[in-house]
Amino acid sequence: MKIHDITRRELLTGAAAATLSLSGCNSRKPALESIVSVVKAPAYSDKLYDTVHRLFVQHRVAIKGRRVVLKPNLVEFDPGSSINTHPMLVHAALEAARSLGAADVRIAEGPGHRRLTLDLAYEAGYFSTIPNFEDLFTDLNLDEVALVKLARPASKLVELYLPHTVLGCDLLVSLPKMKTHHWAGVTLSMKNLFGLVPGGVYGWPKNILHWAGIHECVADLQQFVPNSFAIVDAIDAMEGNGPIQGKTKHVGLLVAGRNMVAVDATCCEIMAVDAQKIGYLRLAGLDKFRIHQIGEDPIKLRTFFELLPHMANLRHSISS
């Protein structure tokens, strides 16, 4: 891994400040409407390709001529569980971005547990599902990095080394698996950003993010992706002792939008979790957004995710 200074640092810092403003940190501004799609996807089938393409078009995601990074959630592999983002969803996003005129599309991830990322991707079915996967993939744990400052950190961190692949992209597409999390409560499109932090600099399992505050670091990392889109894999999700040792829960949905805070709050609604009780969503300005959900009604589709006993306080107060 090579470490470089970056001349775009001030530009990134300015973008970070703009992102925080859009996140509602300026309470004098009116609430911003954020559109979130909830669509049925009963199985990992060829129908996913059309569904994902329509989501990009529906949200008018600017892709033509852009450098796009697809960020799945790769953690561990267990053939009997639903830990990782399904490779068919990632392939569908890849094909959609290409068809919409992206200049370049990369798949990138930096797992916090496994050091041999390509072995993990192979076991998770990425090589067999995505043609030429190895040529398209960047291991963010080993990518070249640059030191960037946090404009207004919520955590104890003031700066982070982050991968060039992420800092140089025009659009980051977060493709997480819908899961409960034994420390953060839930792990969705924002928590998926932990995979941006390079293990090659900070080690495994990236304990610096835990020492500095999990919720605070999630909110901080959002600063570096001012142009993003999220599609949450909630076809087969995980409940209980997530993000690794939980149980598979079939939900049969995709949840998508350009505002990761709004997307994750909508996922919480589906999981019967009170989004206001998720620390990183509050820090990211959840109460400053008016969330407009289109497609399926998340309340009607609410399915109670099993929570660990010490997370029982996160349960949504609405029981219907």
Secondary structure by P-SEA (a helix, b strand, c coil): cbbbbbcaaaaaaaaaaaaaaaacccccccbbbbbbbbbbbcccccaaaaaaaaaaaaacccccccbbbbbbbbccccccccccccaaaaaaaaaaaaaacccbbbbbbbbccccaaaaaaaaacccccccccccccccccccbbbbbbcccccccccccccccccccccbbbbbccbbbbccccccccccccccccccccccccccccccccaaaaaaaaacccccbbbbbcccccccccccccbbbbbcccccccccaaaaaaaaaaaacccccccaaaaaacccccccccccccccccccccccccccccccccccc
